[in-house]
Amino acid sequence: QVQLVESGGGLVQPGGSLRLSCAASGTLFSLLVMGWYRQAPGKQRELVAGITSGGRTNYVDSVKGRFTISRDNAKNTLYLQMNSLKPEDTAVYYCNGRILGAGMNFWGQGTQVSVSS
């Protein structure tokens, strides 16, 4: 089993920045495909950014050029650097880790990001 714990959320003004972190327990982190998801009130959860065990990344179009996902396998930690934040980025952000084909899928508890003046 893997436990994921997010941190770094908060309230920020439009145009500001936040860095989210997701700390993973155990020894599987380097094998996991990791992702940041978000869910705004009344909306479905969506994938914001993903990163493979080899470091390949992908982003939803709405955050390209503003958000950067990264991972530090030595620290068992996933990051999401969020710049130029917009009110529409307001949501609960969740960390996810999975091993494809192995039936392993783990979620963190979520961290609130609010962008407002």
C-alpha positions in Angstrom: 0.0 0.0 0.0 1.0 3.6 -0.6 -0.3 6.6 1.4 -0.2 10.0 -0.4 -0.3 13.2 1.6 -0.8 16.5 -0.2 0.3 19.9 1.1 0.8 23.5 -0.1 -2.7 24.6 -0.9 -4.1 27.9 0.2 -5.6 31.2 -0.9 -3.7 33.2 -3.5 -4.5 36.3 -5.6 -4.9 36.0 -9.4 -1.5 35.9 -11.0 0.1 34.4 -8.0 1.9 31.1 -7.5 1.7 28.1 -5.3 3.6 24.8 -5.1 1.8 21.7 -4.2 3.6 18.7 -2.7 2.6 15.1 -2.4 4.6 12.9 -0.1 4.3 9.1 -0.6 5.0 6.3 1.9 6.6 3.0 1.1 9.0 1.9 -1.6 6.8 1.9 -4.7 6.9 5.6 -5.5 9.5 5.4 -8.3 7.4 2.8 -10.1 4.2 4.8 -10.0 2.6 6.8 -12.7 1.7 10.0 -10.8 -0.8 12.7 -11.5 -2.4 15.8 -10.1 -6.2 16.0 -10.4 -8.6 18.7 -9.4 -12.3 19.0 -8.7 -14.2 22.2 -8.6 -17.6 22.5 -7.0 -20.3 21.0 -9.3 -17.7 19.7 -11.7 -16.1 16.3 -12.5 -12.6 15.5 -11.3 -10.1 16.2 -14.1 -6.5 15.3 -14.7 -4.4 18.4 -14.6 -0.9 17.0 -15.1 0.7 13.6 -15.2 4.2 12.2 -15.0 5.4 8.7 -15.8 8.0 6.8 -13.8 10.5 7.8 -16.5 9.7 11.5 -16.2 7.5 12.0 -19.3 4.8 14.7 -18.6 1.5 15.7 -19.9 -0.9 18.6 -19.1 -4.5 19.6 -19.7 -4.6 22.4 -22.2 -5.9 25.0 -19.7 -2.7 24.8 -17.6 0.0 24.4 -20.3 2.7 27.0 -19.9 1.6 27.8 -16.3 1.9 24.6 -14.3 4.8 22.3 -14.1 4.7 18.7 -12.6 7.9 17.1 -11.3 8.9 14.3 -9.1 11.8 13.5 -6.8 12.1 9.8 -6.5 14.8 10.0 -3.8 12.4 12.0 -1.6 9.3 10.0 -2.6 7.6 13.4 -3.5 5.5 14.7 -6.3 5.3 18.4 -7.0 3.0 20.8 -8.9 4.4 24.3 -9.5 1.4 26.6 -10.3 2.1 30.0 -11.7 -0.1 32.7 -13.2 -3.0 31.3 -11.2 -6.5 32.2 -12.3 -9.9 32.1 -10.5 -10.9 29.1 -12.6 -8.0 27.1 -11.1 -9.9 27.1 -7.8 -10.5 23.5 -6.8 -9.5 20.7 -4.5 -6.3 19.2 -5.9 -5.7 15.5 -5.5 -2.5 13.5 -5.8 -2.8 10.1 -7.6 -0.4 7.3 -8.1 -1.0 4.0 -10.0 0.8 1.1 -11.5 -0.9 0.3 -14.8 -2.1 -3.3 -15.1 -1.4 -4.1 -11.5 -4.6 -2.9 -10.0 -2.8 -0.4 -7.9 -4.5 3.1 -7.7 -3.9 5.4 -4.7 -5.3 8.8 -3.9 -4.4 11.5 -1.4 -7.0 13.4 0.7 -6.8 16.6 -1.3 -5.7 20.1 -0.7 -7.8 23.2 -1.4 -6.5 25.8 -3.8 -8.5 29.1 -3.9 -7.6 31.9 -6.3 -9.4 35.1 -5.5 -8.8 38.8 -5.0 
